[in-house]
Amino acid sequence: MRKYHIYLALEERKLIIESLISEKNTPISVGKYTDGVDDVLLKILQAKKNKVKVIYT
């Protein structure tokens, strides 16, 4: 299994979390399981927050 690393700005991270929460609400209202969305949401929330310095030349 491959591992992928993505670097997100704070606004991008916030947008992903909000999107996953709204995606989680749809199956909850129908009565289905949300295990897949929960796993991804947990990984995003537990990820380290690194600052990346970008140098333009």
One Martini backbone bead per residue (centre of mass of N, CA, C, O) as a GRO file, in nm:
protein
   57
    1MET     BB    1   0.096   0.037   0.023
    2ARG     BB    2   0.057   0.364  -0.030
    3LYS     BB    3   0.193   0.677   0.053
    4TYR     BB    4   0.065   1.002   0.121
    5HIS     BB    5   0.156   1.352   0.080
    6ILE     BB    6   0.007   1.649   0.208
    7TYR     BB    7  -0.013   2.005   0.170
    8LEU     BB    8  -0.184   2.234   0.385
    9ALA     BB    9  -0.365   2.483   0.439
   10LEU     BB   10  -0.575   2.603   0.666
   11GLU     BB   11  -0.815   2.644   0.469
   12GLU     BB   12  -0.805   2.362   0.340
   13ARG     BB   13  -0.844   2.199   0.597
   14LYS     BB   14  -1.115   2.323   0.676
   15LEU     BB   15  -1.268   2.239   0.417
   16ILE     BB   16  -1.233   1.933   0.448
   17ILE     BB   17  -1.372   1.902   0.721
   18GLU     BB   18  -1.646   2.020   0.639
   19SER     BB   19  -1.700   1.817   0.409
   20LEU     BB   20  -1.691   1.556   0.578
   21ILE     BB   21  -1.922   1.630   0.768
   22SER     BB   22  -2.139   1.657   0.544
   23GLU     BB   23  -2.097   1.363   0.439
   24LYS     BB   24  -2.181   1.230   0.714
   25ASN     BB   25  -2.484   1.332   0.737
   26THR     BB   26  -2.624   1.173   0.513
   27PRO     BB   27  -2.607   0.874   0.624
   28ILE     BB   28  -2.734   0.937   0.900
   29SER     BB   29  -3.022   1.016   0.791
   30VAL     BB   30  -3.058   0.714   0.662
   31GLY     BB   31  -2.888   0.486   0.845
   32LYS     BB   32  -2.589   0.468   0.788
   33TYR     BB   33  -2.266   0.417   0.760
   34THR     BB   34  -1.941   0.613   0.858
   35ASP     BB   35  -1.652   0.479   0.850
   36GLY     BB   36  -1.494   0.604   0.611
   37VAL     BB   37  -1.522   0.902   0.699
   38ASP     BB   38  -1.402   0.868   0.981
   39ASP     BB   39  -1.117   0.782   0.897
   40VAL     BB   40  -1.042   1.038   0.737
   41LEU     BB   41  -1.103   1.246   0.958
   42LEU     BB   42  -0.900   1.135   1.164
   43LYS     BB   43  -0.644   1.177   0.990
   44ILE     BB   44  -0.671   1.483   0.959
   45LEU     BB   45  -0.683   1.556   1.270
   46GLN     BB   46  -0.394   1.392   1.338
   47ALA     BB   47  -0.226   1.557   1.176
   48LYS     BB   48   0.034   1.728   1.112
   49LYS     BB   49   0.146   2.070   1.152
   50ASN     BB   50   0.310   2.214   0.890
   51LYS     BB   51   0.554   2.439   0.790
   52VAL     BB   52   0.598   2.585   0.468
   53LYS     BB   53   0.858   2.714   0.284
   54VAL     BB   54   0.836   2.951   0.019
   55ILE     BB   55   1.058   3.008  -0.256
   56TYR     BB   56   1.093   3.271  -0.473
   57THR     BB   57   1.287   3.319  -0.796
   0.00000   0.00000   0.00000
